[in-house]
Amino acid sequence: MISLTIPKMACGGCAKSITKIILDIDGNAQVDADPSTKKVQITSNMEESIFRTALSTAGYPADPE
């Protein structure tokens, strides 16, 4: 499981956008994005760096936990 903190995730709309970015990379991923804690849990076989790069490019830089 990949755990990330996304400081710019401020609302449910952000969480939906972040979830879509992740699912566009891995359609089989399981994603739990919680704007109240600014945490994202991703279950995927792909490398964490791929998700972090895509999120950063979209304006949601992520920090590993």
N, CA, C and O atoms as a Tripos MOL2 file, in Angstrom:
@<TRIPOS>MOLECULE
protein
  260   259    65     0     0
PROTEIN
NO_CHARGES

@<TRIPOS>ATOM
      1 N           0.8320   -1.1790    0.0000 N.3       1 MET1
      2 CA          0.0000    0.0000    0.0000 C.3       1 MET1
      3 C           0.8790    1.2460    0.0000 C.2       1 MET1
      4 O           1.9200    1.2950    0.6560 O.2       1 MET1
      5 N           0.4380    2.2450   -0.7480 N.am      2 ILE2
      6 CA          1.1410    3.5140   -0.8390 C.3       2 ILE2
      7 C           0.3690    4.5290   -0.0120 C.2       2 ILE2
      8 O          -0.8440    4.6720   -0.1700 O.2       2 ILE2
      9 N           1.0620    5.2280    0.8610 N.am      3 SER3
     10 CA          0.4430    6.2710    1.6820 C.3       3 SER3
     11 C           1.1110    7.6010    1.3650 C.2       3 SER3
     12 O           2.3320    7.7340    1.4430 O.2       3 SER3
     13 N           0.2880    8.5830    1.0050 N.am      4 LEU4
     14 CA          0.7990    9.8970    0.6690 C.3       4 LEU4
     15 C           0.0480   10.9710    1.4430 C.2       4 LEU4
     16 O          -1.1220   10.7990    1.7820 O.2       4 LEU4
     17 N           0.7210   12.0670    1.7170 N.am      5 THR5
     18 CA          0.0860   13.2540    2.2640 C.3       5 THR5
     19 C           0.0680   14.2980    1.1580 C.2       5 THR5
     20 O           1.0910   14.5630    0.5260 O.2       5 THR5
     21 N          -1.1100   14.8920    0.9270 N.am      6 ILE6
     22 CA         -1.2530   15.8940   -0.1250 C.3       6 ILE6
     23 C          -1.7710   17.1790    0.5160 C.2       6 ILE6
     24 O          -2.9790   17.3550    0.6730 O.2       6 ILE6
     25 N          -0.8560   18.0750    0.8850 N.am      7 PRO7
     26 CA         -1.2480   19.2950    1.6020 C.3       7 PRO7
     27 C          -2.2820   20.1470    0.8770 C.2       7 PRO7
     28 O          -3.0660   20.8370    1.5300 O.2       7 PRO7
     29 N          -2.3050   20.1200   -0.4510 N.am      8 LYS8
     30 CA         -3.2420   20.9630   -1.2030 C.3       8 LYS8
     31 C          -4.6160   20.3270   -1.3960 C.2       8 LYS8
     32 O          -5.4720   20.9270   -2.0470 O.2       8 LYS8
     33 N          -4.8550   19.1370   -0.8540 N.am      9 MET9
     34 CA         -6.1780   18.5140   -0.9570 C.3       9 MET9
     35 C          -7.0800   19.1680    0.0990 C.2       9 MET9
     36 O          -7.0170   18.8280    1.2810 O.2       9 MET9
     37 N          -7.9180   20.1100   -0.3480 N.am     10 ALA10
     38 CA         -8.6820   20.9270    0.5900 C.3      10 ALA10
     39 C         -10.1670   20.5690    0.6740 C.2      10 ALA10
     40 O         -10.8430   20.9850    1.6150 O.2      10 ALA10
     41 N         -10.6860   19.8040   -0.2950 N.am     11 CYS11
     42 CA        -12.1350   19.5580   -0.3000 C.3      11 CYS11
     43 C         -12.4510   18.2580   -1.0280 C.2      11 CYS11
     44 O         -11.5630   17.5840   -1.5510 O.2      11 CYS11
     45 N         -13.7190   17.9280   -1.0480 N.am     12 GLY12
     46 CA        -14.1560   16.7160   -1.7320 C.3      12 GLY12
     47 C         -13.8690   16.7490   -3.2210 C.2      12 GLY12
     48 O         -13.5900   15.7140   -3.8270 O.2      12 GLY12
     49 N         -13.9380   17.9390   -3.8150 N.am     13 GLY13
     50 CA        -13.6190   18.0720   -5.2400 C.3      13 GLY13
     51 C         -12.1660   17.7310   -5.5190 C.2      13 GLY13
     52 O         -11.8460   17.0870   -6.5180 O.2      13 GLY13
     53 N         -11.2890   18.1730   -4.6210 N.am     14 CYS14
     54 CA         -9.8710   17.8310   -4.7500 C.3      14 CYS14
     55 C          -9.6890   16.3190   -4.6430 C.2      14 CYS14
     56 O          -8.9400   15.7210   -5.4160 O.2      14 CYS14
     57 N         -10.3740   15.7090   -3.6870 N.am     15 ALA15
     58 CA        -10.2600   14.2640   -3.4880 C.3      15 ALA15
     59 C         -10.7130   13.5110   -4.7300 C.2      15 ALA15
     60 O         -10.0980   12.5130   -5.1070 O.2      15 ALA15
     61 N         -11.7910   13.9810   -5.3760 N.am     16 LYS16
     62 CA        -12.2680   13.3350   -6.6050 C.3      16 LYS16
     63 C         -11.2510   13.4900   -7.7250 C.2      16 LYS16
     64 O         -11.0000   12.5470   -8.4760 O.2      16 LYS16
     65 N         -10.6640   14.6800   -7.8390 N.am     17 SER17
     66 CA         -9.6550   14.9090   -8.8780 C.3      17 SER17
     67 C          -8.4400   14.0120   -8.6650 C.2      17 SER17
     68 O          -7.9190   13.4230   -9.6120 O.2      17 SER17
     69 N          -7.9970   13.9140   -7.4220 N.am     18 ILE18
     70 CA         -6.8440   13.0840   -7.0830 C.3      18 ILE18
     71 C          -7.1420   11.6170   -7.3750 C.2      18 ILE18
     72 O          -6.3060   10.9030   -7.9290 O.2      18 ILE18
     73 N          -8.3270   11.1800   -7.0010 N.am     19 THR19
     74 CA         -8.7300    9.7920   -7.2740 C.3      19 THR19
     75 C          -8.7220    9.5240   -8.7700 C.2      19 THR19
     76 O          -8.2470    8.4750   -9.2070 O.2      19 THR19
     77 N          -9.2450   10.4610   -9.5660 N.am     20 LYS20
     78 CA         -9.2780   10.2880  -11.0220 C.3      20 LYS20
     79 C          -7.8680   10.2050  -11.5970 C.2      20 LYS20
     80 O          -7.6000    9.3710  -12.4620 O.2      20 LYS20
     81 N          -6.9710   11.0590  -11.1250 N.am     21 ILE21
     82 CA         -5.5760   11.0270  -11.6100 C.3      21 ILE21
     83 C          -4.9720    9.6440  -11.3710 C.2      21 ILE21
     84 O          -4.3230    9.0780  -12.2510 O.2      21 ILE21
     85 N          -5.1910    9.1150  -10.1830 N.am     22 ILE22
     86 CA         -4.6260    7.8040   -9.8340 C.3      22 ILE22
     87 C          -5.2460    6.7030  -10.6810 C.2      22 ILE22
     88 O          -4.5410    5.8300  -11.1870 O.2      22 ILE22
     89 N          -6.5810    6.7450  -10.8360 N.am     23 LEU23
     90 CA         -7.2570    5.7040  -11.6100 C.3      23 LEU23
     91 C          -6.9400    5.7980  -13.1000 C.2      23 LEU23
     92 O          -7.0010    4.7930  -13.8080 O.2      23 LEU23
     93 N          -6.6030    6.9950  -13.5850 N.am     24 ASP24
     94 CA         -6.1910    7.1190  -14.9860 C.3      24 ASP24
     95 C          -4.8570    6.4110  -15.2250 C.2      24 ASP24
     96 O          -4.5860    5.9600  -16.3380 O.2      24 ASP24
     97 N          -4.0350    6.3140  -14.2020 N.am     25 ILE25
     98 CA         -2.7560    5.6180  -14.3070 C.3      25 ILE25
     99 C          -2.9520    4.1130  -14.1270 C.2      25 ILE25
    100 O          -2.4070    3.3150  -14.8900 O.2      25 ILE25
    101 N          -3.7270    3.7340  -13.1220 N.am     26 ASP26
    102 CA         -3.9810    2.3180  -12.8150 C.3      26 ASP26
    103 C          -5.4620    2.1510  -12.5280 C.2      26 ASP26
    104 O          -5.9210    2.4070  -11.4150 O.2      26 ASP26
    105 N          -6.1980    1.7240  -13.5260 N.am     27 GLY27
    106 CA         -7.6420    1.5580  -13.4040 C.3      27 GLY27
    107 C          -8.0590    0.5180  -12.3850 C.2      27 GLY27
    108 O          -9.2220    0.4760  -11.9840 O.2      27 GLY27
    109 N          -7.1310   -0.3200  -11.9610 N.am     28 ASN28
    110 CA         -7.4400   -1.3610  -10.9770 C.3      28 ASN28
    111 C          -7.0460   -0.9520   -9.5560 C.2      28 ASN28
    112 O          -7.2390   -1.7210   -8.6140 O.2      28 ASN28
    113 N          -6.5010    0.2430   -9.4020 N.am     29 ALA29
    114 CA         -6.0670    0.6900   -8.0770 C.3      29 ALA29
    115 C          -7.2660    0.9150   -7.1690 C.2      29 ALA29
    116 O          -8.3590    1.2460   -7.6280 O.2      29 ALA29
    117 N          -7.0450    0.7300   -5.8890 N.am     30 GLN30
    118 CA         -8.0300    1.1050   -4.8820 C.3      30 GLN30
    119 C          -7.5050    2.3810   -4.2410 C.2      30 GLN30
    120 O          -6.3480    2.4490   -3.8260 O.2      30 GLN30
    121 N          -8.3740    3.4000   -4.1630 N.am     31 VAL31
    122 CA         -7.9480    4.7190   -3.7040 C.3      31 VAL31
    123 C          -8.8700    5.1960   -2.5860 C.2      31 VAL31
    124 O         -10.0940    5.1280   -2.7010 O.2      31 VAL31
    125 N          -8.2700    5.6730   -1.5170 N.am     32 ASP32
    126 CA         -9.0190    6.3060   -0.4330 C.3      32 ASP32
    127 C          -8.3870    7.6780   -0.2000 C.2      32 ASP32
    128 O          -7.3220    7.7830    0.4100 O.2      32 ASP32
    129 N          -9.0490    8.7250   -0.6880 N.am     33 ALA33
    130 CA         -8.5520   10.0950   -0.5390 C.3      33 ALA33
    131 C          -9.4310   10.8120    0.4760 C.2      33 ALA33
    132 O         -10.6400   10.9280    0.2790 O.2      33 ALA33
    133 N          -8.8320   11.2920    1.5580 N.am     34 ASP34
    134 CA         -9.5750   11.9320    2.6480 C.3      34 ASP34
    135 C          -9.1170   13.3840    2.8200 C.2      34 ASP34
    136 O          -8.0360   13.6360    3.3530 O.2      34 ASP34
    137 N          -9.9420   14.3400    2.3670 N.am     35 PRO35
    138 CA         -9.5250   15.7360    2.4660 C.3      35 PRO35
    139 C          -9.3970   16.2400    3.9070 C.2      35 PRO35
    140 O          -8.6590   17.1940    4.1550 O.2      35 PRO35
    141 N         -10.0860   15.6330    4.8410 N.am     36 SER36
    142 CA         -9.9990   16.1100    6.2270 C.3      36 SER36
    143 C          -8.6330   15.8230    6.8470 C.2      36 SER36
    144 O          -8.1650   16.5740    7.7040 O.2      36 SER36
    145 N          -7.9940   14.7340    6.4130 N.am     37 THR37
    146 CA         -6.6620   14.3920    6.9250 C.3      37 THR37
    147 C          -5.5580   14.6850    5.9000 C.2      37 THR37
    148 O          -4.3700   14.6380    6.2200 O.2      37 THR37
    149 N          -5.9750   14.9890    4.6590 N.am     38 LYS38
    150 CA         -5.0480   15.2490    3.5450 C.3      38 LYS38
    151 C          -4.2100   14.0130    3.2140 C.2      38 LYS38
    152 O          -3.0920   14.1330    2.7120 O.2      38 LYS38
    153 N          -4.7480   12.8380    3.4940 N.am     39 LYS39
    154 CA         -4.0470   11.5740    3.2490 C.3      39 LYS39
    155 C          -4.7090   10.8120    2.0960 C.2      39 LYS39
    156 O          -5.9240   10.8530    1.9080 O.2      39 LYS39
    157 N          -3.8710   10.1250    1.3450 N.am     40 VAL40
    158 CA         -4.3400    9.2440    0.2740 C.3      40 VAL40
    159 C          -3.6950    7.8830    0.4800 C.2      40 VAL40
    160 O          -2.4800    7.7770    0.6450 O.2      40 VAL40
    161 N          -4.5160    6.8530    0.4690 N.am     41 GLN41
    162 CA         -4.0420    5.4680    0.5260 C.3      41 GLN41
    163 C          -4.3120    4.8520   -0.8450 C.2      41 GLN41
    164 O          -5.4340    4.9130   -1.3470 O.2      41 GLN41
    165 N          -3.3030    4.2700   -1.4380 N.am     42 ILE42
    166 CA         -3.4200    3.6700   -2.7660 C.3      42 ILE42
    167 C          -2.9690    2.2200   -2.6850 C.2      42 ILE42
    168 O          -1.8770    1.9220   -2.2000 O.2      42 ILE42
    169 N          -3.8190    1.3280   -3.1620 N.am     43 THR43
    170 CA         -3.4290   -0.0710   -3.2930 C.3      43 THR43
    171 C          -3.2230   -0.3300   -4.7790 C.2      43 THR43
    172 O          -4.1720   -0.3200   -5.5630 O.2      43 THR43
    173 N          -1.9660   -0.5610   -5.1550 N.am     44 SER44
    174 CA         -1.5980   -0.7430   -6.5580 C.3      44 SER44
    175 C          -0.2510   -1.4450   -6.6140 C.2      44 SER44
    176 O           0.5400   -1.3810   -5.6730 O.2      44 SER44
    177 N          -0.0080   -2.1110   -7.7250 N.am     45 ASN45
    178 CA          1.2950   -2.7460   -7.9490 C.3      45 ASN45
    179 C           2.2820   -1.8060   -8.6220 C.2      45 ASN45
    180 O           3.4370   -2.1740   -8.8370 O.2      45 ASN45
    181 N           1.8450   -0.5980   -8.9560 N.am     46 MET46
    182 CA          2.7170    0.3570   -9.6380 C.3      46 MET46
    183 C           3.6000    1.0860   -8.6260 C.2      46 MET46
    184 O           3.3110    1.1070   -7.4300 O.2      46 MET46
    185 N           4.6620    1.6710   -9.1220 N.am     47 GLU47
    186 CA          5.6180    2.3870   -8.2740 C.3      47 GLU47
    187 C           5.0210    3.6880   -7.7410 C.2      47 GLU47
    188 O           4.3060    4.3930   -8.4530 O.2      47 GLU47
    189 N           5.3200    3.9910   -6.4990 N.am     48 GLU48
    190 CA          4.8440    5.2250   -5.8640 C.3      48 GLU48
    191 C           5.2500    6.4600   -6.6640 C.2      48 GLU48
    192 O           4.4690    7.4040   -6.7850 O.2      48 GLU48
    193 N           6.4570    6.4600   -7.2060 N.am     49 SER49
    194 CA          6.9680    7.6400   -7.9110 C.3      49 SER49
    195 C           6.1020    8.0100   -9.1150 C.2      49 SER49
    196 O           5.9960    9.1900   -9.4500 O.2      49 SER49
    197 N           5.4890    7.0390   -9.7640 N.am     50 ILE50
    198 CA          4.6240    7.3220  -10.9150 C.3      50 ILE50
    199 C           3.4300    8.1550  -10.4610 C.2      50 ILE50
    200 O           3.0660    9.1320  -11.1170 O.2      50 ILE50
    201 N           2.8190    7.7720   -9.3390 N.am     51 PHE51
    202 CA          1.6800    8.5190   -8.8230 C.3      51 PHE51
    203 C           2.0960    9.9020   -8.3410 C.2      51 PHE51
    204 O           1.4050   10.8880   -8.6000 O.2      51 PHE51
    205 N           3.2210    9.9760   -7.6440 N.am     52 ARG52
    206 CA          3.6840   11.2670   -7.1130 C.3      52 ARG52
    207 C           3.9660   12.2490   -8.2480 C.2      52 ARG52
    208 O           3.6290   13.4280   -8.1400 O.2      52 ARG52
    209 N           4.5790   11.7800   -9.3320 N.am     53 THR53
    210 CA          4.8710   12.6410  -10.4710 C.3      53 THR53
    211 C           3.5850   13.1520  -11.1120 C.2      53 THR53
    212 O           3.4670   14.3420  -11.4040 O.2      53 THR53
    213 N           2.6240   12.2630  -11.3320 N.am     54 ALA54
    214 CA          1.3590   12.6590  -11.9630 C.3      54 ALA54
    215 C           0.5900   13.6420  -11.0800 C.2      54 ALA54
    216 O           0.0280   14.6150  -11.5830 O.2      54 ALA54
    217 N           0.5620   13.3990   -9.7890 N.am     55 LEU55
    218 CA         -0.1400   14.2940   -8.8730 C.3      55 LEU55
    219 C           0.5240   15.6610   -8.8380 C.2      55 LEU55
    220 O          -0.1600   16.6850   -8.8410 O.2      55 LEU55
    221 N           1.8370   15.6860   -8.8040 N.am     56 SER56
    222 CA          2.5730   16.9500   -8.7810 C.3      56 SER56
    223 C           2.3270   17.7410  -10.0540 C.2      56 SER56
    224 O           2.1280   18.9550  -10.0030 O.2      56 SER56
    225 N           2.3380   17.0660  -11.1920 N.am     57 THR57
    226 CA          2.0860   17.7150  -12.4830 C.3      57 THR57
    227 C           0.6950   18.3430  -12.5070 C.2      57 THR57
    228 O           0.4950   19.3880  -13.1260 O.2      57 THR57
    229 N          -0.2650   17.7100  -11.8350 N.am     58 ALA58
    230 CA         -1.6410   18.2000  -11.7990 C.3      58 ALA58
    231 C          -1.8620   19.2630  -10.7260 C.2      58 ALA58
    232 O          -2.9780   19.7600  -10.5680 O.2      58 ALA58
    233 N          -0.8110   19.6140   -9.9890 N.am     59 GLY59
    234 CA         -0.9400   20.6570   -8.9750 C.3      59 GLY59
    235 C          -1.1880   20.1590   -7.5690 C.2      59 GLY59
    236 O          -1.5430   20.9360   -6.6830 O.2      59 GLY59
    237 N          -1.0020   18.8570   -7.3590 N.am     60 TYR60
    238 CA         -1.1840   18.2570   -6.0450 C.3      60 TYR60
    239 C           0.1010   17.5570   -5.5930 C.2      60 TYR60
    240 O           0.1360   16.3280   -5.5290 O.2      60 TYR60
    241 N           1.1590   18.3150   -5.2770 N.am     61 PRO61
    242 CA          2.3960   17.6520   -4.8510 C.3      61 PRO61
    243 C           2.1540   16.8010   -3.6190 C.2      61 PRO61
    244 O           1.4790   17.2190   -2.6780 O.2      61 PRO61
    245 N           2.7110   15.6070   -3.6370 N.am     62 ALA62
    246 CA          2.4830   14.6300   -2.5640 C.3      62 ALA62
    247 C           3.7670   14.3480   -1.8080 C.2      62 ALA62
    248 O           4.8500   14.2710   -2.3880 O.2      62 ALA62
    249 N           3.6220   14.1970   -0.5150 N.am     63 ASP63
    250 CA          4.7370   13.8220    0.3410 C.3      63 ASP63
    251 C           4.5350   12.3880    0.8210 C.2      63 ASP63
    252 O           3.4310   12.0290    1.2320 O.2      63 ASP63
    253 N           5.5820   11.5630    0.7760 N.am     64 PRO64
    254 CA          5.4250   10.2220    1.3230 C.3      64 PRO64
    255 C           5.2420   10.2900    2.8430 C.2      64 PRO64
    256 O           5.7340   11.2130    3.4930 O.2      64 PRO64
    257 N           4.5460    9.3250    3.3920 N.am     65 GLU65
    258 CA          4.3660    9.3010    4.8500 C.3      65 GLU65
    259 C           5.5210    8.6250    5.5080 C.2      65 GLU65
    260 O           5.5520    8.5070    6.7330 O.2      65 GLU65
@<TRIPOS>BOND
     1     1     2 1
     2     2     3 1
     3     3     4 2
     4     3     5 am
     5     5     6 1
     6     6     7 1
     7     7     8 2
     8     7     9 am
     9     9    10 1
    10    10    11 1
    11    11    12 2
    12    11    13 am
    13    13    14 1
    14    14    15 1
    15    15    16 2
    16    15    17 am
    17    17    18 1
    18    18    19 1
    19    19    20 2
    20    19    21 am
    21    21    22 1
    22    22    23 1
    23    23    24 2
    24    23    25 am
    25    25    26 1
    26    26    27 1
    27    27    28 2
    28    27    29 am
    29    29    30 1
    30    30    31 1
    31    31    32 2
    32    31    33 am
    33    33    34 1
    34    34    35 1
    35    35    36 2
    36    35    37 am
    37    37    38 1
    38    38    39 1
    39    39    40 2
    40    39    41 am
    41    41    42 1
    42    42    43 1
    43    43    44 2
    44    43    45 am
    45    45    46 1
    46    46    47 1
    47    47    48 2
    48    47    49 am
    49    49    50 1
    50    50    51 1
    51    51    52 2
    52    51    53 am
    53    53    54 1
    54    54    55 1
    55    55    56 2
    56    55    57 am
    57    57    58 1
    58    58    59 1
    59    59    60 2
    60    59    61 am
    61    61    62 1
    62    62    63 1
    63    63    64 2
    64    63    65 am
    65    65    66 1
    66    66    67 1
    67    67    68 2
    68    67    69 am
    69    69    70 1
    70    70    71 1
    71    71    72 2
    72    71    73 am
    73    73    74 1
    74    74    75 1
    75    75    76 2
    76    75    77 am
    77    77    78 1
    78    78    79 1
    79    79    80 2
    80    79    81 am
    81    81    82 1
    82    82    83 1
    83    83    84 2
    84    83    85 am
    85    85    86 1
    86    86    87 1
    87    87    88 2
    88    87    89 am
    89    89    90 1
    90    90    91 1
    91    91    92 2
    92    91    93 am
    93    93    94 1
    94    94    95 1
    95    95    96 2
    96    95    97 am
    97    97    98 1
    98    98    99 1
    99    99   100 2
   100    99   101 am
   101   101   102 1
   102   102   103 1
   103   103   104 2
   104   103   105 am
   105   105   106 1
   106   106   107 1
   107   107   108 2
   108   107   109 am
   109   109   110 1
   110   110   111 1
   111   111   112 2
   112   111   113 am
   113   113   114 1
   114   114   115 1
   115   115   116 2
   116   115   117 am
   117   117   118 1
   118   118   119 1
   119   119   120 2
   120   119   121 am
   121   121   122 1
   122   122   123 1
   123   123   124 2
   124   123   125 am
   125   125   126 1
   126   126   127 1
   127   127   128 2
   128   127   129 am
   129   129   130 1
   130   130   131 1
   131   131   132 2
   132   131   133 am
   133   133   134 1
   134   134   135 1
   135   135   136 2
   136   135   137 am
   137   137   138 1
   138   138   139 1
   139   139   140 2
   140   139   141 am
   141   141   142 1
   142   142   143 1
   143   143   144 2
   144   143   145 am
   145   145   146 1
   146   146   147 1
   147   147   148 2
   148   147   149 am
   149   149   150 1
   150   150   151 1
   151   151   152 2
   152   151   153 am
   153   153   154 1
   154   154   155 1
   155   155   156 2
   156   155   157 am
   157   157   158 1
   158   158   159 1
   159   159   160 2
   160   159   161 am
   161   161   162 1
   162   162   163 1
   163   163   164 2
   164   163   165 am
   165   165   166 1
   166   166   167 1
   167   167   168 2
   168   167   169 am
   169   169   170 1
   170   170   171 1
   171   171   172 2
   172   171   173 am
   173   173   174 1
   174   174   175 1
   175   175   176 2
   176   175   177 am
   177   177   178 1
   178   178   179 1
   179   179   180 2
   180   179   181 am
   181   181   182 1
   182   182   183 1
   183   183   184 2
   184   183   185 am
   185   185   186 1
   186   186   187 1
   187   187   188 2
   188   187   189 am
   189   189   190 1
   190   190   191 1
   191   191   192 2
   192   191   193 am
   193   193   194 1
   194   194   195 1
   195   195   196 2
   196   195   197 am
   197   197   198 1
   198   198   199 1
   199   199   200 2
   200   199   201 am
   201   201   202 1
   202   202   203 1
   203   203   204 2
   204   203   205 am
   205   205   206 1
   206   206   207 1
   207   207   208 2
   208   207   209 am
   209   209   210 1
   210   210   211 1
   211   211   212 2
   212   211   213 am
   213   213   214 1
   214   214   215 1
   215   215   216 2
   216   215   217 am
   217   217   218 1
   218   218   219 1
   219   219   220 2
   220   219   221 am
   221   221   222 1
   222   222   223 1
   223   223   224 2
   224   223   225 am
   225   225   226 1
   226   226   227 1
   227   227   228 2
   228   227   229 am
   229   229   230 1
   230   230   231 1
   231   231   232 2
   232   231   233 am
   233   233   234 1
   234   234   235 1
   235   235   236 2
   236   235   237 am
   237   237   238 1
   238   238   239 1
   239   239   240 2
   240   239   241 am
   241   241   242 1
   242   242   243 1
   243   243   244 2
   244   243   245 am
   245   245   246 1
   246   246   247 1
   247   247   248 2
   248   247   249 am
   249   249   250 1
   250   250   251 1
   251   251   252 2
   252   251   253 am
   253   253   254 1
   254   254   255 1
   255   255   256 2
   256   255   257 am
   257   257   258 1
   258   258   259 1
   259   259   260 2
@<TRIPOS>SUBSTRUCTURE
     1 MET1         2 RESIDUE 1 A MET
     2 ILE2         6 RESIDUE 1 A ILE
     3 SER3        10 RESIDUE 1 A SER
     4 LEU4        14 RESIDUE 1 A LEU
     5 THR5        18 RESIDUE 1 A THR
     6 ILE6        22 RESIDUE 1 A ILE
     7 PRO7        26 RESIDUE 1 A PRO
     8 LYS8        30 RESIDUE 1 A LYS
     9 MET9        34 RESIDUE 1 A MET
    10 ALA10       38 RESIDUE 1 A ALA
    11 CYS11       42 RESIDUE 1 A CYS
    12 GLY12       46 RESIDUE 1 A GLY
    13 GLY13       50 RESIDUE 1 A GLY
    14 CYS14       54 RESIDUE 1 A CYS
    15 ALA15       58 RESIDUE 1 A ALA
    16 LYS16       62 RESIDUE 1 A LYS
    17 SER17       66 RESIDUE 1 A SER
    18 ILE18       70 RESIDUE 1 A ILE
    19 THR19       74 RESIDUE 1 A THR
    20 LYS20       78 RESIDUE 1 A LYS
    21 ILE21       82 RESIDUE 1 A ILE
    22 ILE22       86 RESIDUE 1 A ILE
    23 LEU23       90 RESIDUE 1 A LEU
    24 ASP24       94 RESIDUE 1 A ASP
    25 ILE25       98 RESIDUE 1 A ILE
    26 ASP26      102 RESIDUE 1 A ASP
    27 GLY27      106 RESIDUE 1 A GLY
    28 ASN28      110 RESIDUE 1 A ASN
    29 ALA29      114 RESIDUE 1 A ALA
    30 GLN30      118 RESIDUE 1 A GLN
    31 VAL31      122 RESIDUE 1 A VAL
    32 ASP32      126 RESIDUE 1 A ASP
    33 ALA33      130 RESIDUE 1 A ALA
    34 ASP34      134 RESIDUE 1 A ASP
    35 PRO35      138 RESIDUE 1 A PRO
    36 SER36      142 RESIDUE 1 A SER
    37 THR37      146 RESIDUE 1 A THR
    38 LYS38      150 RESIDUE 1 A LYS
    39 LYS39      154 RESIDUE 1 A LYS
    40 VAL40      158 RESIDUE 1 A VAL
    41 GLN41      162 RESIDUE 1 A GLN
    42 ILE42      166 RESIDUE 1 A ILE
    43 THR43      170 RESIDUE 1 A THR
    44 SER44      174 RESIDUE 1 A SER
    45 ASN45      178 RESIDUE 1 A ASN
    46 MET46      182 RESIDUE 1 A MET
    47 GLU47      186 RESIDUE 1 A GLU
    48 GLU48      190 RESIDUE 1 A GLU
    49 SER49      194 RESIDUE 1 A SER
    50 ILE50      198 RESIDUE 1 A ILE
    51 PHE51      202 RESIDUE 1 A PHE
    52 ARG52      206 RESIDUE 1 A ARG
    53 THR53      210 RESIDUE 1 A THR
    54 ALA54      214 RESIDUE 1 A ALA
    55 LEU55      218 RESIDUE 1 A LEU
    56 SER56      222 RESIDUE 1 A SER
    57 THR57      226 RESIDUE 1 A THR
    58 ALA58      230 RESIDUE 1 A ALA
    59 GLY59      234 RESIDUE 1 A GLY
    60 TYR60      238 RESIDUE 1 A TYR
    61 PRO61      242 RESIDUE 1 A PRO
    62 ALA62      246 RESIDUE 1 A ALA
    63 ASP63      250 RESIDUE 1 A ASP
    64 PRO64      254 RESIDUE 1 A PRO
    65 GLU65      258 RESIDUE 1 A GLU
